[in-house]
Amino acid sequence: MESPDHNIADKVTPQLLHPPSIRPAEGNEPSHNATTSSNLSPNASGSSSRVHRRRFSRSGRQEAKHIRLQALDPGTKSSASSIYYGSFNNHARRSKSSLGSRGGSVPPSPRDAPRASMSHSHLESLLQNLELDLDTYGVDELRDGFFDASFTKPPKFNRKELRENVQDTLPDTFKETNPLSPTLLLRQQWLQLRALVKEVSVTRAGIKLTKSFLGFFVAYILCLVPVIMNWLGRYSYIMVLSAIIVHPGRTVGAQIDGAILTTVGTAGGLGWGAFALWISDSSATARKGYGGILAAFLVIFMGSIAALRSYYVRIYQLVLCAGIAVIYTCLADTSESVNWGKLFDYGIPWLFGQAISLIVCCTVFPDAGARPLAVSLHSALGVMQDGLVLPHPDDVTIRRQLALTFVNLSQAHRDLTLDISITRFPPSDVIALRNLMQGVIRSLLSLKMQTALFDSKEEPVEVKMNGRGHEQLPSSRAGDSVIDIDGAKRPSIARTTTGERAVLLVTSRLSQPTMDLLSCMRKSFKRCDAVLMDMSGYRRYIGPDKETSSDIIGILTKLRKVMIKYDEEEDSLMENPALPPTYSDHPEVVELFLFVHPVRQAARTVEALLVKVMEMQQRRRGWRIYLPSYPLKKGLQRTNAQVRHDRGGVTAGFYFRSQTQLAKSMRGMANIYKPLPHLNGPQKEEDPEPQAMARSETMGKYEEEEDVAMDRNSQISKKQRFRYRVWLVLHRLQGFETRFALKVIIMTSLLAVPAWLPQSRGWWNKYESWWCVAMVWIMSHPRVGGNVQDVLTRALCAVLGAVWGGFAYAARNGNPYVMAVFAAIYMIPMMYRFTQSSHPRSGIVGCVSFIVVSLAAKAEENHESTVMIAWTRGVAFVIGVVTAVTVSSILWPFVARHELRKALSAMMIYSSIIYRGVVARYVYYEKGNEPGEEDIKRSEMLEGRLREGFVRIRQLMALTRHEIRLRGPFDPLPYSALIDASERFFEYLVSVRQSSLFFHPHYITHTEAAADALLSFRRDAVAAILMNLYVLAGALRGGRKVPRYLPSAALARKRLLDKMAELEASQAQTRELERISSGQSAGEDRRWSQIYSYSYSQSLTGCVRELEQLVVWTKEVVGEQGFDPVSDLEYEGHMVET
């Protein structure tokens, strides 16, 4: 036996590396060598089997959500065995693990046992009609204390019915027809056009579009003035492009940040290009090979900035402008003699364009970051009000909105502190407000959206007799755990007279106080909204209306009075002798308590939010300038909202960023198993304890390797440390950043070859074909390349811009007024597409194409035909667009459905890590190692990251609709069901953690003998879930089929509950004597610890149930690996060879 000082989490860690030893069973010899107390677990006899057959429930996810216990006869007394044992029937044969661990029956216990559980009732849906159909033939397995798995035959189910039951998990976008169909596409375009007109005319989007268009239009008109155009030079349109790339339709802080970054990037690109030109013109030999020199400099610079573009999102504007500048310098007007004047032809217009955008942004409806923050806070408080509408008509939608709001609050705070801001909210108050609001959302997510508590308020309760002679009551809806709320309404169950009286007692005492709490919290959110919007200065534009009061002190006082009244009613109710002594036969009473108590906890978080808002209202600071305060190291990986949009690939960017954060958060949490060394001779008996201690204290593999290699005091040599660091660098170079840099180098270098060849240099310079390479750089994205629809859309925008630009000049032979009218007609919708729509890259292609063609024709009047200018520039833009998308789709492409599989695999691994951490830190901990405040904060942080991960995965799934698949249409339903099951599994873990804070799950094992008796059962229950998740995650990650037989977590959970029921019964009398001797009342003993014991046990059982769904839908995605049949010919050939 290990030292009792070891954390018990080490005891339940699955150890899967040792094969079992098989030997014939002898009599009643125990099948496990785990230490057990003879007086607690007598041996049992009989043969057993490890393979069972069970019938899978075909009732579907919604109908099988709650399996309720049938009402007992009023005269039947409940025993403590019902605490765990439930309604399972005894079988003639049991599994081998039961041979040496429990007797054939569960002894009775006193009627007033303090704890009860309905977990078995929920397991019934997983273990219906269990048949032990295979004989062991006297063979028993001994695993020397390691993981002992039980296997059942795969369930049979109706695939059509199964798919119908999960249709509601699909997002609304997937319930439409094929998005690539021409009819739907035209209809969507018409609806979007109507929505666009309405949005621009009545919302803030119109002001944003006005600012963006005004910056462009001012620069465009200046370029139409002959004097200014001649002074700026041939490439005067660079001023217009500069005003578009950093358009003024953003906050003042983001505009200043963009102006600085783009100016520095342009200067860097021109400087590097000038250095390359100087080297190529340094000697006669260099002049002859100037093309090779320029190509080398271009490749080095483009590869470097492409990698930086991938590593640091914050400098996207810098590297984008640097790339365009260096491409212009090295590829425009190329010749053996250097024309240094072209540097000024590019740099001076660029500076004027930045100045125009900055002036427009700061003078026309300026916004310094206060409005986006106010909009985020207003939207969040609105969603929080909707979350308190109970019962809610659409449970799934409101929960997803709450999860998205949880994520958006962090994003709003980040956007405020990334750039310079002018606001009345100090960043310190904003981060405190964010944390409190996220705490409220976290408590709202733990509420049950359906309850029978208020049924008596709506209609009188009538007790009717059904056809079978049982009492029948009106049906009610109630979930059995935090996330398990989105199913169909459950049918009513028969209640005993005692249960009916208990339900009526609870509803009569707590329904009104709970309704008052909910109403008061909703009013609190409205008043917080009113106060915050008043402080922001945008209440008249955003809301709420003037009738909403801003009296925070009044609502805070009222909320506290309502909380006190609720506590008094609750205390009075818990001391009421009419409540049953145990709740094992009264599930409705338990569900009522599990509904009202989270409401009371949510009121506490709302109170804290009101206190903070009251403090902010009393200080009420004026407008102040706040410099960027976001940490620089983190800030390099983030950027403001407008740059995220203009960059494109927002969904993929959020998804990859959330996965990176999760990977960093989980780093070091995955333990590595180190087996004991095999010693020979007399060393076997020497000092085994230090070795066991060293094995149990192993760290995560990444953390351990890094600490050893980077620690100067470690025992490894300098050569080993250097080799590790070299490996670290080379391993990092295998990432997507280097791949993107390689793609950029290939595209830009190959397309730039005609610029340096004598036979093609003439038409290259004449038709400004360097825009082909520049467009490749603009269209490239580190993550998302594009698909066929993107190619067609962007190429069409390029052609449309070139044609419209030619028309603009040819209409009146370059009349400035006509060209301005054409520009306004075309650029208003195109600027909206670039700055506000979900397709910014096609928008910028259309803008650049029109500007270059129209102003190039204006600058080259009487030198070249308009048609030639239009089609040559247009072809260059089309080639650049097609090249960027095609190469990105061939070399390391982004495939949303593949990433979806990998994301689900990662989420399963992370869920297994969270599950193991919850079990070790919150469930099976020893005295003195209780979870502290830091543990709770870290758990909440990890849970927040996982919530964001599920939000991003659902967004990623929407990208699969636009991908063309040669093997047939992509079926999103299994993936949607898998995401839903994974999220509910995670929410069950959150419920386990929250319940364990109110109830000590380890109380039954306060003796060492009881802990030893449960050790193997707990180990198997935990390890079965971990192994299932590991196998499923590996199958999804590698696209491999799932094995047909997996360890049954339901059987392991059932055996654990059976053993706990046995120990509970044997120790019930001892605890009763201790309670009487300590003078503790029965009411105190059965307060919320007993109620939350149900929630805790049901949540762990819910994990098992959702694990079954994960197995089913993972097999739907990747398939099932069965036994491959061997033909007679192959068998005979094999026998001949041997």
Beta strands, then each sheet from edge to edge (+ up, - down):
strand 1: 21-24
strand 2: 51-52
strand 3: 139-142
strand 4: 151-152
strand 5: 421-423
strand 6: 464-465
strand 7: 471-472
strand 8: 624-626
strand 9: 1042-1043
strand 10: 1120-1121
sheet 1: 1+ 3-
sheet 2: 2+ 4+
sheet 3: 5+ 8-
sheet 4: 6+ 7-
sheet 5: 9+ 10+
end
